[in-house]
């Protein structure tokens, strides 16, 4: 059964990257892998609505990911599965939201087998991210126009393009749309999309297994390099040096470079000055949160993609409820559709308020800093102590709690969590989150502490 666990963990990692956060959480958060053989693969989900949606939309993707993980199967069966059933054995399935370990499964296993930098680890473009399904509004029209111009003539203008803005406003969709459009126009184009975390991990593995040349050749042979969330190479001196040389090689060859970040280059702490300077060579664009009309259009488009036409008052209610994060908006819509489907009712404002009314009390920006500050305050320790190397019990436990909340509330990756808490090794974050999750499952006192901290976060 451990093989099933490893397989589903790998597939969930791929799905988390391939799908939006809202779709991943809605359709796969409570899923299980029950069986995987050449005769058939069985996936367990909690209700018929999720079963129907996965069968309708995601079976081809699941087949592709199974094949990618060396599983050839004649059919995929989605079945209703209740983990609380008395017949369930604790070790027979892997609960999806406990399976989201850092995305090392593909590459790490390849490294063990072949000691080489595996290109399978590079997940590439999500073909669902296109210009056609990107909603343009006043907050992103400039970025959209620049990206279209680049797609038409890569490497000739706006090189590099640096797009920055907050979480969940569509940066990843837009920069991948450029890559998809270029490939559509020229299938032979070598378009490389990578998150900065993946770039760092590959670079570390290349050093470890003495495959630096393979790593450099892959990236420096790109016609278009798209790198997401560049802020996460800050503090990584060797990685920044490698990216500096890659950037220079591509720019001198008139190859297109597209970068996204959460802030402008000059405001990224510990990013080398020479990189800040090069990022400013082309065009830097600030993407803003979507306005009301754009949010309404997004809700309508997403609902129609699920085969549902929402009443206008429901669309407006959702657009007013969540104002700063498209991912959260999509997640709220998915929750509403699932809620109504399971109860055989039409979506209306009453149903939306019943399900989502409490969301209005949430802060517009729940940041890692606020979580760390609130956790430190709750346990009467200082933030500096949480970020320090101290291993005292009264420091370690609050630090682990903070890591758990960062994971559960912001869905941050383990490397990002480790970085926020001043840890160099993300395995510390993995251990901490797993430990607190076990305590949550078994200790009412821990659940009460977490509830009280969250209550303060959402005041």
C-alpha positions, 0 to 999 in steps of 0.5 A: 500500500505504500506504493499507492501512497507514493503514487497518489502523492506524486499525482497530487503534486502534479495536480496542484501545479496543473490546476488553480488552487480553487479547483484543486481544493474543491475537486481533489482535497478529499480524494483517495487512491484506492487501487491502481492496476493495469485493469483499472484505477479506482479513485475515491471521492466524498460525493456524487457532485465531485465524482461527476465533475472529475469524470467530466473534466479531469479523466484525461489529465489523470490518465496522463499523470498516471502514464507519466508515473509509469502506470498504464491503466485500461480505465479510471473509475471514480467512486463514492468513498467514505473514509469513516466507514468501519471497513476502512483501514488506516493504512489503505489510502492516503488522504489528499490534503496530508499528501501535499509534500514538497514537489520532489517526488518526480525528481527525487525518485529519478535522482535515486534511479539515475543520478541525473537531472530529470526533465520529467520534474519540469512540469511545463505549461498548463494548457488551460491557461490561455489568452482566450479564457483570461478576463481582461479588466482595468487592473490587468489590461496593460499587462495583458497587452504587453503579453500579447505583443510578446507572444506575437514577436518574442524576444523583440520588445519588452525583454525582459518582461517583469510582472508583479502583484499580489497573490491570486490575481492572475499573474501565473495564468497570464505569463503561461498564456504567453508560452501557450500562444507561442507554442501554438504559433510555433510548435517547435519553439522551446518554451520553458516555464518553471517556478523559482522553487523548481529552479532552485531544487533542480540547481541543487540536484544538479550540484549534488549529482554533478550535472551542472552542464546538463542543467545549464544547457537545458535553460540556456537553450530555451527560446522563451524562459518563463519563471514564476515567483522570482522572489524565492531565489532571494537569499540563495547566492549560488542560485542567483549567480546561476540565474544571472548567467542564464539570464545573460546568455538568453538576453544576448541571444535575443531570447524572450525572458518573462518573470513574475514576482510579488513586488517590484525587483528593487523591493525584493530583499537580498536580491542581488543588485545586478539582477535587479538592474537586469530585470529593469532592462525591459518593462516592469508592470504592476498587476492590480486586484480585479475591479468589480466588473472583472470579478463578475465576469470571472464568476460568470466565466467559471460558472459557465465552464461548470455548465451553470448559468448563475443569476446576476444577483448571485454573481454580484454577491460573490464578486462583492464577497471576495475582492482581492484574490481570484483563487479564493473567488473561484473556490467560493464559486466551486463550494456554492455549486457543490453545495447546491448540486448535493441538495438539488437546489438552484444557486441563489443569494440565500444559498450563497449567504448560508454557505459563504456569509462568514467569509466577509469577516475574513481580512482582505490580506491574511499574510504570513507576517500576521500569522507569525505575529499572532502565534508569537503573541498567543504563546507569549514569545517574540517573533525574533525567538520564533525566527531564531535557531533556538531549540527550547521547547517553549520556542519550538512548539509555537514555531511548529504551530505557526508552520501548521497555520501557514500551511492550512490557511495560506496553502504555502509550500514547505520551502516557503514556510521554512523560509518565513520561519528562518529555516534553511531546510524545508524538511523541518516544515514538513515534520512540524506540519505532520506533527501538529496535524497528528496532535490536531487529530488526537488532542482537543487542547491543540484544536482549541489553541488553533481555534483561538489563534484563528479567531484572532487572525480573523477579527 
